[in-house]
Amino acid sequence: MNRRHFLSSSIALAAGSSLIPAWAQAVDPYYVGFREGLKKLPALGAFANVSSDVACSAARIEGKIPAALRGVLYRNGPAQFERGGVRHHHWFEGDGMVQAYRFTDEGVNHTGKFVRTKKFKAEEKAGRLGYSVFGGRVENPLPVTGPDSMNAANTSVIAINNAVYALWEGGSAYEVDPVTLNTKGPKVWAPDWAGMPFSAHPKVTPDGNVWNIGGGWNGDVAVYHINPQGELVNATLVKVPPTAMLHDFLITENFVVLVLSSASFDSKAMANGEGMAAAMKVDLVTPMRVITLAKNNLSDRKEYDLPNGFVFHFGNAFETRTGQIMFDYVRFDSASIMADNMKAIMKGDTTTDFRQGSRSQAMLVTLDPKTGKASQTAVFNRMVEMPNVDPRVVGKRHQYVFHTSAKETELSDRAIGFAGISRVDIHSGRTDAYDYGTDYVVEEHILVPKPRSTREGEGWLVGAAYNAKTQMTELAIFEALALAAGPVAKVFLPYGLPIGFHGHFYA
């Protein structure tokens, strides 16, 4: 498939998700239901709507910010879920807000600014929601001319050679100003690759090379290699079996590793008006497929099978001295978190047992190219998500993975997301953990290496959480190798923001 055909199929998929009126009503049940649910379950505030940019010139600090922790933490996540009295049906559809926490000698300041994408500006002008991909079909949809018509730029943010990009799942990276966060526009890596999907989990090697993927749902995956200067070295389309979810991937020193969940789209459900999330089904028989591609020749590939399952995120991968490839990932039994849980949260349905979509486990996989076999073992017994590793070990042998986490006994039917963080030694299973408490909803935490340190994990773990009791956002700083000791400092914003997805810290 060539790039033109790839983009045409992407446009058809996007347009097909918003042609028939199905859920916009005079009184939107999601808009009303969320407000009623919030009265009963304050933790739903972690998914409340934000309608304007925010800024705080001097956040309140408790404890002492480490003297060597200086730089900016960029974060991204959906923040605007409503327009014109109508609410999105899925968390993933909110307009992206890029945030910058700046650590200076004077303290910590914060800015949150919406990415003014084509979607954002079109809906702002119309005064209503005009697009839906994951949650359902909107009434009188706005025109779809390509993947970037739907681009919410809401999933991650990365800096490459002093340029900062907001990233999404199925369209262009959007460049924003590193200081003001003002939107510059979609990034075109090469003239004939304009509009091609550039996904939200680029892998940056310790020497600054960037690898990324895009697409996969139509049977083709774009594979990008960008040098430390931000120049495109190579971009190639690779054929894979069609998959309903290829959100993340892995690299080693010599390979790109793709893992295809046992998930597919129910075309009949989509024809009947369901969004992509509700139409996503996990086959309980079909194994997950693992594909390794040689970096120096992407046509050189090997394939492996793993037991069926569903996956969003990976920690890291590396090659062993004997030629095996090992990687860790977070496994779900089903894709219900994509549909049932998100639907309930966005509607404020407090009768839902949120545990059903939260059951997950960290797994360690070994691929043996000599036998063509793959094996996996469970790493430890906490339910986890949002794995993160020391940036100095990306693609290399690693020991630690940091997650948002919760013990199953800590999850009640009124719990949303995760209320703790953990560090696991993937080889021994030993863990170190900290629980924020039941009033908190915790987002991804980032490992920031200490200057001049060389030991893996020697640094600070930095991340935000929504405090349902105060309805405010807090940022905590931990010694990464001593999580159980609690945060060494906390930063308190004077407002509450929805929990976000992903980001990076830059010294």
Salt bridges, closest charged atoms under 4 A:
GLU36 OE2 - LYS39 NZ 3.21
ASP53 OD1 - ARG116 NH1 3.10
GLU82 OE1 - ARG35 NH2 2.74
GLU82 OE2 - ARG87 NH1 2.85
GLU93 OE1 - HIS88 ND1 3.32
ASP95 OD2 - ARG83 NH2 3.71
ASP95 OD1 - LYS119 NZ 2.84
ASP105 OD1 - ARG70 NE 2.82
GLU123 OE1 - ARG83 NE 3.96
GLU123 OE1 - LYS119 NZ 2.93
GLU169 OE1 - HIS247 ND1 2.71
GLU175 OE2 - LYS184 NZ 3.74
ASP192 OD2 - ARG3 NH2 2.60
ASP220 OD1 - LYS239 NZ 3.39
ASP248 OD1 - LYS203 NZ 2.91
GLU253 OE2 - LYS396 NZ 3.14
GLU303 OE1 - ARG289 NH1 2.71
GLU303 OE2 - ARG301 NH2 2.89
ASP305 OD1 - ARG289 NE 2.90
ASP328 OD1 - HIS398 NE2 2.81
ASP333 OD1 - ARG331 NH1 2.48
ASP353 OD1 - ARG355 NE 2.86
GLU385 OE1 - HIS313 ND1 2.72
ASP390 OD2 - ARG392 NH2 2.65
GLU408 OE2 - ARG359 NE 2.76
ASP425 OD2 - ARG430 NH2 3.93
ASP432 OD2 - ARG423 NH2 3.00
ASP435 OD2 - ARG382 NH2 3.34
ASP439 OD2 - LYS469 NZ 3.44
GLU443 OE2 - ARG75 NE 3.04
GLU444 OE1 - ARG75 NH1 2.67
GLU444 OE2 - HIS502 ND1 2.94
GLU474 OE1 - LYS490 NZ 3.02
GLU479 OE1 - LYS450 NZ 2.93
